[in-house]
């Protein structure tokens, strides 16, 4: 630091902040001992290493997903068939829910016929009949929510398959032997 050249058979403590050359017995540079990085430099290097590791992991995951997608759907025809299969399962669930809703509406008609007797003053209806009215209303509302949930599930399925199809087309066009 003061412009003097210092030689020693060990690393020199005063020069730990700069490169030190280790020489062989013939005077040829054997290696260069780099200074220890500062805390800021270490933090920067660690952050950079973490970013690089995250990028490598993300890239490996993307490759793995692509291989899995090609293995599962060797062609667009297979992909379309799986989409139809998934949607038909949801449609089946909707049909069952709607069938139950029809049964509940029939029960509601029967309950309404019984409530006709108490049309003038519904408060005089027996407790069991009031309970049946409330229970039927709750079940009908529940069936409507279930149908709405299944419709949302169909949207999610279609969105997922649309995303997969875009990537699958890219992969199939990139690898014509995979068809």
VENBEL-V711083 format. One record per residue. N is the residue number from 1. SS is DSSP state (H for helix, E for strand, L for the rest). OMEGA is omega in degrees with one decimal (* if undefined). BURIAL is I if it has 24 or more other ideal C-beta (glycine too) atoms within 12 Angstrom, else O. Layout:
# VENBEL-V711083
n = <N;N>
ss = <SS;SS>
omega = <OMEGA;OMEGA>
burial = <BURIAL;BURIAL>
This chain:
# VENBEL-V711083
n = <1;2;3;4;5;6;7;8;9;10;11;12;13;14;15;16;17;18;19;20;21;22;23;24;25;26;27;28;29;30;31;32;33;34;35;36;37;38;39;40;41;42;43;44;45;46;47;48;49;50;51;52;53;54;55;56;57;58;59;60;61;62;63;64;65;66;67;68;69;70;71;72;73;74;75;76;77;78;79;80;81;82;83;84;85;86;87;88;89;90;91;92;93;94;95;96;97;98;99;100;101;102;103;104;105;106;107;108;109;110;111;112;113;114;115;116;117;118;119;120;121;122;123;124;125;126;127;128;129;130;131;132;133;134;135;136;137;138;139;140;141;142;143;144;145;146;147;148;149;150;151;152;153;154;155;156;157;158;159;160;161;162;163;164;165;166;167;168;169;170;171;172;173;174;175;176;177;178;179>
ss = <L;L;L;L;L;L;L;L;L;L;L;L;H;H;H;L;L;L;L;E;E;E;E;L;L;L;L;L;E;E;E;E;E;L;L;L;L;L;H;H;H;H;H;H;H;H;H;H;H;H;H;H;H;H;H;H;H;H;H;H;H;H;H;H;H;H;H;H;H;H;H;H;L;L;L;H;H;H;H;H;H;H;H;H;H;H;H;H;H;H;H;H;H;H;H;H;H;H;H;H;H;H;H;H;H;H;H;H;H;H;H;H;H;H;H;H;H;H;L;L;L;H;H;H;L;L;H;H;H;H;H;H;H;H;H;H;H;H;H;H;H;H;H;H;H;H;H;H;H;H;H;H;H;H;H;H;H;H;H;H;H;H;H;H;H;H;H;H;H;H;H;H;H;H;L;H;H;H;L>
omega = <-178.8;178.4;179.0;175.0;-178.9;176.5;-179.5;178.2;178.3;174.4;-173.1;-177.2;-179.7;-175.6;-178.5;-179.0;178.8;179.7;175.4;179.6;175.1;-175.6;174.9;-178.1;179.1;177.3;178.9;-179.3;178.8;178.1;176.6;179.2;-178.8;178.4;177.3;-179.6;177.2;-179.3;178.5;178.8;177.7;179.8;178.3;179.8;179.3;178.7;178.5;178.5;178.0;178.4;179.1;178.6;178.4;178.8;178.4;179.1;180.0;179.5;178.5;177.2;179.4;178.6;179.2;178.2;179.0;178.3;179.4;179.3;178.4;179.4;-177.7;-177.4;-179.2;177.4;179.1;178.7;177.7;179.5;179.8;179.2;179.0;177.0;-179.9;178.9;-179.9;-179.8;179.4;175.9;178.9;178.0;176.7;178.2;178.6;179.6;178.9;179.8;179.9;176.6;177.7;177.1;177.7;177.3;179.8;177.5;175.8;177.1;-180.0;177.5;178.2;179.3;179.8;176.8;177.3;-179.7;178.5;-179.0;-177.6;-175.7;-179.0;-179.2;-177.8;-179.4;178.9;179.0;179.3;-177.5;-178.8;179.5;176.4;179.0;178.8;178.3;-178.4;-179.6;-179.8;179.3;178.9;-179.4;177.2;177.6;178.5;178.9;178.2;178.0;179.4;178.2;178.5;177.9;179.5;176.9;175.0;178.5;177.0;178.4;179.1;179.7;-180.0;179.3;179.8;-179.4;176.3;177.5;179.7;-177.2;177.8;-179.1;-180.0;178.2;178.0;-178.7;-179.8;177.8;180.0;-178.9;-177.5;179.5;-178.0;-179.5;*>
burial = <O;O;O;O;O;O;O;O;O;O;O;O;O;O;O;O;O;O;O;I;O;O;O;O;O;O;O;O;O;O;O;O;O;O;O;O;O;O;O;O;O;O;O;O;O;O;O;O;O;O;O;O;O;O;O;O;O;O;O;O;O;O;O;O;O;O;O;O;I;I;O;O;I;O;O;I;O;O;I;O;O;I;I;O;O;O;I;O;O;I;O;O;O;I;O;O;I;O;O;O;I;O;O;I;O;O;O;I;O;O;I;O;O;O;I;O;O;O;O;O;O;O;O;O;O;O;O;O;O;O;O;O;I;O;O;I;O;O;O;I;O;O;I;O;O;I;I;O;O;I;O;O;O;I;O;O;I;O;O;O;I;O;O;I;I;O;I;I;O;O;I;I;O;O;O;O;O;O;O>
